[in-house]
Amino acid sequence: MRTLRIATRASRLAVWQAEHVRSLLQSRRPEQPVDLVRVSTEGDRNQTDALVGFGGVGVFTREIQNAVLDGRADMAVHSLKDLPTEPHPELRLSGIPSRAPRFDALLLPESAPQIDSLAELKESAVVATGSPRRRAQLAARRPDLTFCDVRGNVETRIKKLDAGEFDALVLAEAGLIRLDLANRISLVLQPPDVLPAVGQAALGIECRADDSEVIELLSALCDPATVAEVTAERAALAELKAGCHAPVAAWCRADGDGLKLDLRVLHPHGRQEYVATRSGPPEQAEEIGRLAARDVIAAGASSVL
Ligand SMILES: NCc1[nH]cc(CCC(=O)O)c1CC(=O)O
């Protein structure tokens, strides 16, 4: 049997995700040999600059894709949130397994008293997050907060929090759950306060567009509900011509027999936001996303994109 090689970033979270894909593949084909190919990306090597300021879209995905394109690997496992919506002509996004909990989480230093709501976070707290989406939504609810950049992997960020470099830290719930660090979550930031990023908590697995064997294997790993949600969310992002660092939030979920998508485009300081809600059957996921994007554009969102 052909050994399947999975290209992944080398961080503990990325390796967890690649190993998860390996176990999904092997749960269908127990004898299937699967190797991990660890690749360093620009986003991993540059640990100092703010993500918003360098490299543009694809800093965590381009070199993983290259490993598949030049034949060092057969598939690339990405956090779907980090994967640009513009498809690569020689790759196919064939595998989208079931999504983990997709909201953001607020963490406090180990020694801090626990809180039950955003309102209880101390006055003028310094919150570490480089994400314009997270900053703008938090600022809209708590204009007294200030923000600082933070880089490095999840464990490094938590060490900086406990060392007192800032008062609070925002990370994706999914990454914390996968790393067995969910016990560090002080508050899950839920809608309507904070909507997640497009594709947050979902994995996207790409392979070569002409590799029909792998396309078939990956198609079998797809979770239809997740596929429908992220199709709508990514269609909205593509229609906005925005990248993963844009101040865009989207929350698509099952609603009765159909899908409901909330889209939010934010002004950098949270002073203004453009929102749209669209619903429809899952077969029309792409249309739902496109129409929601056109709604926010009609409301004036282009001024902040
Ligand atoms: N851009 C970094 C990134 N990409 C995916 C995740 C977490 C896992 C996920 O959302 O799928 C993270 C870290 C974070 O936002 O806390």
The ligand as an SDF file (V2000), in Angstrom:
LIG
                    3D

 16 16  0  0  0  0  0  0  0  0999 V2000
   -3.8270   32.0170   13.2540 N   0  0  0  0  0  0  0  0  0  0  0  0
   -3.4040   31.0830   14.2440 C   0  0  0  0  0  0  0  0  0  0  0  0
   -4.3830   29.9840   14.4860 C   0  0  0  0  0  0  0  0  0  0  0  0
   -4.8900   29.2630   13.4750 N   0  0  0  0  0  0  0  0  0  0  0  0
   -5.7600   28.3330   14.0070 C   0  0  0  0  0  0  0  0  0  0  0  0
   -5.7630   28.4810   15.3780 C   0  0  0  0  0  0  0  0  0  0  0  0
   -6.5490   27.7070   16.3530 C   0  0  0  0  0  0  0  0  0  0  0  0
   -7.3180   26.5270   15.8470 C   0  0  0  0  0  0  0  0  0  0  0  0
   -8.4500   26.8750   14.9240 C   0  0  0  0  0  0  0  0  0  0  0  0
   -9.1030   27.9240   15.0500 O   0  0  0  0  0  0  0  0  0  0  0  0
   -8.7200   26.0590   14.0300 O   0  0  0  0  0  0  0  0  0  0  0  0
   -4.8770   29.5130   15.6870 C   0  0  0  0  0  0  0  0  0  0  0  0
   -4.5480   30.0320   17.0350 C   0  0  0  0  0  0  0  0  0  0  0  0
   -5.5990   30.9210   17.6340 C   0  0  0  0  0  0  0  0  0  0  0  0
   -6.3070   31.6500   16.9230 O   0  0  0  0  0  0  0  0  0  0  0  0
   -5.7160   30.9150   18.8540 O   0  0  0  0  0  0  0  0  0  0  0  0
  1  2  1  0
  2  3  1  0
  3  4  1  0
  3 12  2  0
  4  5  1  0
  5  6  2  0
  6  7  1  0
  6 12  1  0
  7  8  1  0
  8  9  1  0
  9 10  2  0
  9 11  1  0
 12 13  1  0
 13 14  1  0
 14 15  2  0
 14 16  1  0
M  END
$$$$
